[in-house]
Amino acid sequence: MNLISEKFDLDSIEDVQEFYHSRGWTDGFPVVPPTPEAVRACLDWVLMAPDELIGIEPVRERTITAEKLAINAVMAGCLPMHFPAVIAAWMAMLKEEFLLHGTTASTGGCAIFIVLNGPVRNEIGCQSEFNVLGSSDRATSVIGRAIRLGLINLLEVSPGAIDRSTLGHPGKISYCVAEDEENTEWESLAAIRGIPPEASAVTVFAASSPRQIMNEWTKAPEEILDTYAAEMKANMRNYSIWAGNYAIVIPKQHRDLLQEAGWSKADIANYLFEKARIKRQEWADVGKASVIRDKGDFEYCALASPEHLLVVAAGGPAGGFGAIIPPWLGTKSQAVTVAIGACVDCEV
């Protein structure tokens, strides 16, 4: 297999780091040297030629090829077994409804939140419990980082270049979780979004930073979810009032109580669709009175529909915590789910 990319001969690992850093090809952290052998191993794993087209970024018309993604995956620390998830995430991000250019160029500073479902989670050693929104395991850490490095090196999504984030957040380094499918009675996120349960899948979502909540003082599903709804409403007051996808991450303590009461993910979504609403006049409480005008009684919902809520079962086994992950900006970017290494509902 002949690779296409330009090659550089460097004498030491220290030279590699300085060479890449000096050219802005990293995220500020050390990289794994993308040797031809390591890049070919990733391509062999997915049975792709170096020049195989993964997609075209629709705004700037940049082509994304398998070899370029493999180079960045190796740099991020990926093993060949991690590479199919990277490929699938890029396929999802390149869908028109995801609006990749807008999500990566905005001053809003969102990051690509990635959820893994299906057998691939166990095959690559994902962990879905402790520190799930931190560096919980090798696989999710390097897959999330591979997405960021690819954005930097293929689409110039570097701070001050395409990336115009005023603040950003740590999810820009890596923002990937695997759903805890073994310790829940609920359908997986991917299954709810149309992927057969035997298939592996990735969901991508243009997301702001997580907002942690806690409620350890009740067993009532409605009261638990009222805390989640309150944080969604806080985001509508303090950031954006517009409806869109929201993700909620529900660890085991809350999950067990909800399941014992017979609540499904659909029940949760329907409840939060009704509860996560504010009136525009509430902006007066957070310093935004000047933009209320004559619309004070207008009511806004965090979700365009219950189906816009992404419910993810993940997190440590104890503690009455949860997380709300708000959208970048309403429905301008929509979450996308695709199968990993398979074609679902494709035209033959």
C-alpha positions as CSV (number, residue, x, y, z in Angstrom):
1,M,0.0,0.0,0.0
2,N,1.5,3.3,-1.1
3,L,0.8,6.3,1.0
4,I,0.3,9.7,-0.6
5,S,1.1,12.2,2.1
6,E,4.5,13.9,2.3
7,K,7.1,12.2,4.5
8,F,9.6,13.7,6.9
9,D,12.7,12.1,8.2
10,L,13.4,13.1,11.8
11,D,16.1,11.8,14.1
12,S,14.4,11.5,17.5
13,I,11.1,11.6,19.3
14,E,12.0,15.0,20.6
15,D,12.5,16.3,17.0
16,V,9.1,14.9,16.1
17,Q,7.4,16.9,18.9
18,E,9.1,20.1,18.1
19,F,8.6,19.7,14.4
20,Y,4.9,19.2,14.8
21,H,4.4,21.8,17.4
22,S,6.3,24.4,15.4
23,R,3.9,23.9,12.5
24,G,0.7,24.0,14.5
25,W,-0.1,20.4,13.8
26,T,-1.0,19.4,17.4
27,D,-3.4,20.4,20.1
28,G,-0.6,21.4,22.4
29,F,0.0,17.9,23.7
30,P,2.7,15.5,22.5
31,V,1.8,13.3,19.6
32,V,2.6,9.8,18.5
33,P,4.8,9.8,15.4
34,P,2.5,8.8,12.4
35,T,4.9,6.3,10.9
36,P,4.0,4.7,7.6
37,E,3.7,1.4,9.3
38,A,1.2,2.7,11.9
39,V,-0.8,4.6,9.3
40,R,-1.0,1.5,7.0
41,A,-2.1,-0.6,10.0
42,C,-5.1,1.7,10.5
43,L,-6.0,1.6,6.9
44,D,-5.7,-2.2,6.7
45,W,-8.0,-2.5,9.7
46,V,-10.8,-0.8,7.8
47,L,-9.9,-2.2,4.4
48,M,-9.6,1.3,2.9
49,A,-7.2,2.6,0.3
50,P,-5.2,5.8,1.3
51,D,-7.1,7.9,-1.2
52,E,-10.6,6.6,-0.3
53,L,-12.9,9.5,0.0
54,I,-14.7,9.7,3.4
55,G,-16.5,12.9,2.5
56,I,-16.3,16.6,1.5
57,E,-16.7,19.4,3.9
58,P,-19.6,21.2,2.2
59,V,-18.7,24.9,2.9
60,R,-15.0,25.0,2.1
61,E,-15.2,21.9,-0.2
62,R,-12.2,20.2,1.6
63,T,-11.9,16.5,0.8
64,I,-11.4,14.2,3.7
65,T,-9.6,10.9,2.8
66,A,-8.9,7.8,4.8
67,E,-5.1,8.3,4.9
68,K,-5.4,11.8,6.3
69,L,-7.7,10.6,9.1
70,A,-5.4,7.6,9.8
71,I,-2.4,10.0,10.2
72,N,-4.3,12.1,12.8
73,A,-5.7,9.0,14.5
74,V,-2.2,7.7,15.0
75,M,-1.0,11.1,16.3
76,A,-3.8,11.0,18.8
77,G,-2.7,7.6,20.2
78,C,-5.3,5.4,18.4
79,L,-4.7,1.8,17.7
80,P,-6.0,0.3,14.5
81,M,-9.0,-1.1,16.4
82,H,-10.0,2.5,17.3
83,F,-10.0,3.7,13.8
84,P,-13.4,2.5,12.6
85,A,-15.1,4.8,15.2
86,V,-13.0,7.7,14.0
87,I,-14.1,7.1,10.4
88,A,-17.8,6.8,11.4
89,A,-17.6,10.0,13.4
90,W,-16.3,11.9,10.4
91,M,-18.9,10.5,8.2
92,A,-21.5,11.7,10.6
93,M,-19.9,15.1,11.0
94,L,-19.8,15.6,7.3
95,K,-23.6,15.2,6.9
96,E,-25.2,18.5,5.9
97,E,-27.5,18.7,8.9
98,F,-24.5,18.7,11.3
99,L,-23.2,22.0,9.9
100,L,-19.5,21.2,10.6
101,H,-18.2,24.5,9.4
102,G,-20.5,26.5,11.7
103,T,-19.9,24.4,14.7
104,T,-16.1,24.7,14.4
105,A,-15.9,28.3,13.4
106,S,-18.4,29.9,15.9
107,T,-17.4,32.2,18.7
108,G,-19.7,30.0,20.8
109,G,-16.9,27.5,21.4
110,C,-18.7,24.2,21.2
111,A,-17.0,20.8,20.8
112,I,-17.9,17.5,19.1
113,F,-19.5,15.3,21.7
114,I,-19.3,11.6,20.7
115,V,-21.4,8.7,22.0
116,L,-20.4,5.1,21.2
117,N,-22.9,2.3,21.2
118,G,-22.9,-1.4,20.4
119,P,-20.4,-4.2,20.5
120,V,-17.5,-1.9,19.6
121,R,-17.5,-0.5,23.2
122,N,-16.3,-3.8,24.7
123,E,-14.1,-4.7,21.7
124,I,-11.9,-1.7,22.3
125,G,-12.1,-1.6,26.0
126,C,-14.3,1.4,26.7
127,Q,-15.3,2.2,30.3
128,S,-18.7,3.7,31.0
129,E,-18.7,4.3,34.8
130,F,-16.2,6.3,36.8
131,N,-15.1,9.7,35.4
132,V,-17.0,9.0,32.2
133,L,-16.9,12.7,31.1
134,G,-13.2,12.8,31.9
135,S,-10.4,10.5,30.8
136,S,-12.2,7.3,31.7
137,D,-10.3,5.0,29.4
138,R,-7.8,4.9,26.6
139,A,-10.3,4.2,23.8
140,T,-12.7,7.1,24.3
141,S,-9.8,9.5,25.1
142,V,-7.9,8.9,21.9
143,I,-11.0,8.7,19.6
144,G,-12.2,12.1,20.9
145,R,-8.7,13.5,20.5
146,A,-8.4,12.1,16.9
147,I,-11.4,14.1,15.9
148,R,-9.9,17.3,17.2
149,L,-6.5,16.7,15.6
150,G,-8.3,16.0,12.3
151,L,-10.2,19.2,12.5
152,I,-7.0,21.1,13.2
153,N,-4.9,19.6,10.4
154,L,-7.5,19.0,7.7
155,L,-9.8,22.0,8.1
156,E,-7.5,24.5,9.9
157,V,-9.7,24.5,13.0
158,S,-7.0,26.0,15.1
159,P,-7.6,28.8,17.6
160,G,-7.5,32.2,15.8
161,A,-7.7,30.5,12.4
162,I,-11.1,28.8,11.6
163,D,-11.7,28.3,15.3
164,R,-13.0,31.7,16.6
165,S,-14.1,30.5,20.1
166,T,-14.2,33.2,22.7
167,L,-13.7,30.7,25.5
168,G,-14.1,27.1,24.3
169,H,-14.1,24.3,26.9
170,P,-12.0,21.2,27.7
171,G,-14.2,19.0,25.6
172,K,-12.3,20.4,22.6
173,I,-9.4,18.2,23.6
174,S,-11.6,15.0,23.7
175,Y,-15.3,14.6,24.3
176,C,-16.2,11.0,23.9
177,V,-18.2,8.6,26.0
178,A,-19.4,5.0,25.7
179,E,-23.0,4.3,26.8
180,D,-23.3,1.8,29.8
181,E,-25.6,-0.6,27.9
182,E,-24.9,-3.5,30.3
183,N,-26.2,-1.8,33.5
184,T,-29.4,-0.4,32.2
185,E,-32.8,-1.7,31.0
186,W,-33.1,1.1,28.5
187,E,-32.6,1.0,24.8
188,S,-29.3,2.4,23.7
189,L,-29.1,5.9,22.2
190,A,-28.2,4.4,18.8
191,A,-31.1,1.9,18.9
192,I,-33.6,4.7,19.6
193,R,-32.1,6.6,16.7
194,G,-32.6,3.8,14.2
195,I,-29.5,1.6,14.4
196,P,-30.1,-2.1,14.9
197,P,-29.1,-3.2,18.4
198,E,-26.5,-5.7,17.1
199,A,-24.6,-3.0,15.2
200,S,-22.1,-0.6,16.6
201,A,-22.7,3.1,16.1
202,V,-21.5,6.6,16.8
203,T,-23.5,9.7,17.5
204,V,-22.0,13.2,17.1
205,F,-23.5,16.3,18.6
206,A,-22.2,20.0,18.6
207,A,-22.2,20.6,22.3
208,S,-21.3,23.1,24.9
209,S,-19.6,22.1,28.2
210,P,-21.4,19.7,30.6
211,R,-23.3,21.2,33.5
212,Q,-23.4,18.9,36.5
213,I,-26.4,18.6,38.7
214,M,-27.1,16.8,42.0
215,N,-30.3,15.5,43.7
216,E,-29.9,12.9,46.4
217,W,-33.0,13.9,48.4
218,T,-35.8,12.1,46.6
219,K,-36.8,8.9,44.9
220,A,-39.6,10.4,42.8
221,P,-38.8,10.4,39.1
222,E,-40.5,13.8,38.6
223,E,-38.5,15.5,41.3
224,I,-35.2,14.0,40.0
225,L,-36.0,15.2,36.5
226,D,-37.0,18.6,37.7
227,T,-33.4,19.1,38.7
228,Y,-32.3,18.2,35.1
229,A,-35.0,20.5,33.7
230,A,-33.9,23.4,36.0
231,E,-30.4,23.2,34.5
232,M,-31.7,23.1,31.0
233,K,-33.8,26.2,31.8
234,A,-30.7,27.9,33.2
235,N,-28.9,27.3,30.0
236,M,-31.8,28.9,28.1
237,R,-31.6,32.0,30.4
238,N,-27.9,32.3,30.4
239,Y,-26.8,31.1,27.0
240,S,-29.4,30.5,24.3
241,I,-33.1,30.4,24.3
242,W,-33.5,28.4,21.1
243,A,-34.6,24.8,21.0
244,G,-32.3,22.1,19.8
245,N,-30.7,18.8,20.8
246,Y,-29.8,18.5,24.5
247,A,-27.9,15.5,25.9
248,I,-28.4,14.3,29.4
249,V,-26.0,11.8,31.0
250,I,-27.7,9.7,33.8
251,P,-25.5,7.7,36.1
252,K,-26.6,4.6,37.9
253,Q,-28.1,6.1,41.1
254,H,-30.6,8.2,39.3
255,R,-31.0,5.6,36.5
256,D,-32.0,2.9,39.0
257,L,-34.6,5.0,40.6
258,L,-36.1,6.0,37.3
259,Q,-36.1,2.4,36.0
260,E,-37.6,1.0,39.3
261,A,-40.5,3.5,38.8
262,G,-41.0,2.1,35.2
263,W,-39.7,5.2,33.4
264,S,-38.3,4.7,29.9
265,K,-36.1,7.1,27.9
266,A,-39.2,8.2,26.0
267,D,-40.9,9.0,29.3
268,I,-37.9,11.1,30.4
269,A,-37.9,12.9,27.0
270,N,-41.6,13.6,27.2
271,Y,-41.4,14.9,30.7
272,L,-38.4,17.2,30.0
273,F,-40.1,18.5,26.8
274,E,-42.9,19.7,29.0
275,K,-40.9,21.0,31.9
276,A,-37.8,22.6,30.3
277,R,-39.5,25.8,29.2
278,I,-39.1,29.5,30.0
279,K,-40.8,32.7,29.1
280,R,-38.7,35.4,27.4
281,Q,-39.5,37.8,30.3
282,E,-37.2,35.6,32.5
283,W,-34.3,37.2,30.7
284,A,-34.8,40.2,32.9
285,D,-33.5,38.2,35.8
286,V,-30.2,37.6,34.1
287,G,-29.3,41.0,32.7
288,K,-31.0,40.6,29.3
289,A,-34.1,42.9,29.8
290,S,-33.2,45.0,26.8
291,V,-33.9,42.2,24.3
292,I,-37.3,41.1,25.8
293,R,-39.2,43.9,24.0
294,D,-42.9,43.0,23.5
295,K,-42.2,39.2,23.6
296,G,-42.1,38.8,27.4
297,D,-45.0,36.3,27.4
298,F,-43.6,34.1,24.6
299,E,-42.8,30.7,25.9
300,Y,-39.8,28.8,24.6
301,C,-39.0,25.1,25.0
302,A,-35.5,23.7,25.3
303,L,-36.4,20.8,22.9
304,A,-38.0,21.1,19.5
305,S,-39.6,17.8,20.2
306,P,-39.0,15.0,22.7
307,E,-37.0,13.1,20.1
308,H,-34.4,15.9,20.2
309,L,-33.3,14.8,23.7
310,L,-30.3,12.4,23.7
311,V,-30.5,10.3,26.9
312,V,-27.2,8.6,27.7
313,A,-26.9,6.0,30.4
314,A,-23.3,6.4,31.8
315,G,-21.5,7.4,34.9
316,G,-20.2,5.9,38.2
317,P,-22.3,3.5,40.4
318,A,-22.9,5.9,43.3
319,G,-23.8,9.5,43.8
320,G,-27.0,11.4,42.9
321,F,-25.4,13.3,40.1
322,G,-26.2,13.8,36.4
323,A,-25.2,16.1,33.6
324,I,-26.9,18.3,31.1
325,I,-25.0,18.9,27.8
326,P,-26.5,21.8,26.0
327,P,-26.4,22.4,22.2
328,W,-24.2,24.9,20.5
329,L,-27.0,26.9,19.0
330,G,-30.5,25.5,18.6
331,T,-31.3,23.5,15.5
332,K,-28.7,25.1,13.3
333,S,-26.7,21.9,13.9
334,Q,-28.4,18.6,14.5
335,A,-27.1,15.4,16.1
336,V,-26.2,12.6,13.7
337,T,-26.0,8.9,14.3
338,V,-24.3,6.4,11.9
339,A,-23.4,2.8,12.1
340,I,-19.7,1.9,12.4
341,G,-18.4,-0.2,9.6
342,A,-21.9,-1.0,8.3
343,C,-24.6,0.6,6.1
344,V,-28.0,1.0,7.5
345,D,-30.9,2.0,5.2
346,C,-28.5,2.5,2.3
347,E,-29.7,2.6,-1.3
348,V,-28.5,-0.5,-3.1
